[in-house]
């Protein structure tokens, strides 16, 4: 049952991932002055890998019963939402 709940919550939280991507990408887009394309691609790759790793770790913890399934699916989203909000707030216009 725990594994099924973890998978269900992960599918629901995965649908909100484009919000995180748009928030972080829009805030990192103005952070670099030189080599904008290269640095933006590198930043996007690093953020994507970190999000994926955190999602996998919390999913494993949820399936093993260390944390609740709901928390295992939504912790990465909420953490990166906070990071994206902070980056967006400090972004140059």
N, C-alpha and C positions, 0 to 999 in steps of 0.2 A: 504494500500500500504506500509506503514511504517513497519508494522509487517512482511510482506512478504519479504521486502528488508533486514530487520534485520535477518530473518531466513536464507536467501540466503547467506549473508555475514558471518554469523556464521558457516554455513556449509563449506564455503571456508576456513575460518580461522582454523576450527577444523582439516582440512586435514594437516595443518602445525604443529599441536601439537607434533607429534613424534620428530620433530627437537628440540623443546624446551626440551622435556624429555631427549633426548640423550645429549644435551648440558649441562643441569644441572646435570644429573646423572654422566657424565664423570668428571665434575669438583668437585662434592661432593664425589666421590669415593675415592679420595686420601686425603680427609680432616680429616679423623679419624684414629687414631692409634690403639685404643683398642675398642673391641666390634664393629668391622667394619660392620658386617651384621646387627646387631640391630640398630646401629646409621644410617646406610644407608637406612634401611627400614623406620625408623622414619622420617628422612629428606625427603625421597620421599613422604611419606604420608602427611607431612606438606605442602610441595610444591604443591602437587596435590590438596589438599583442598583449599589452597590460590588461586590457578589458577581457580578452579571451582567457588569459591565464587566471585572472581573478574569478571569472565565471566558472571555469573548470574546477578550481579549488573549492569554491563555495558549493558547487554541485556535488562534489565528492563528499564534502563534510555533511551535506544534507542527506545524501543517500546512506551514509554510515550512521546517521542519527546523532551526530555531534551538535548540529544546529537544526532548527525547524526547516522543513522544505520551503516554506514561504520566504524565510530569511535567506536561504541558499540561492534562491532565484532572484531576489530583489536587492540584495546588498550591493552587488556590482553596479546595478543601474543607479541606485541612490547615491553611492559613493561618486561615481563619475558624473552624475547630475550636479552634485555639489562642486566638484572640481570644475566642471564646465561653467557653472554659474559664477564661480570665483574668477575664472579666466575671462569670462565675458564682461564681468564688472570692471576688471582692470585693463581691458583691451583698449588700444589706442583707436581713436576715430579719425 
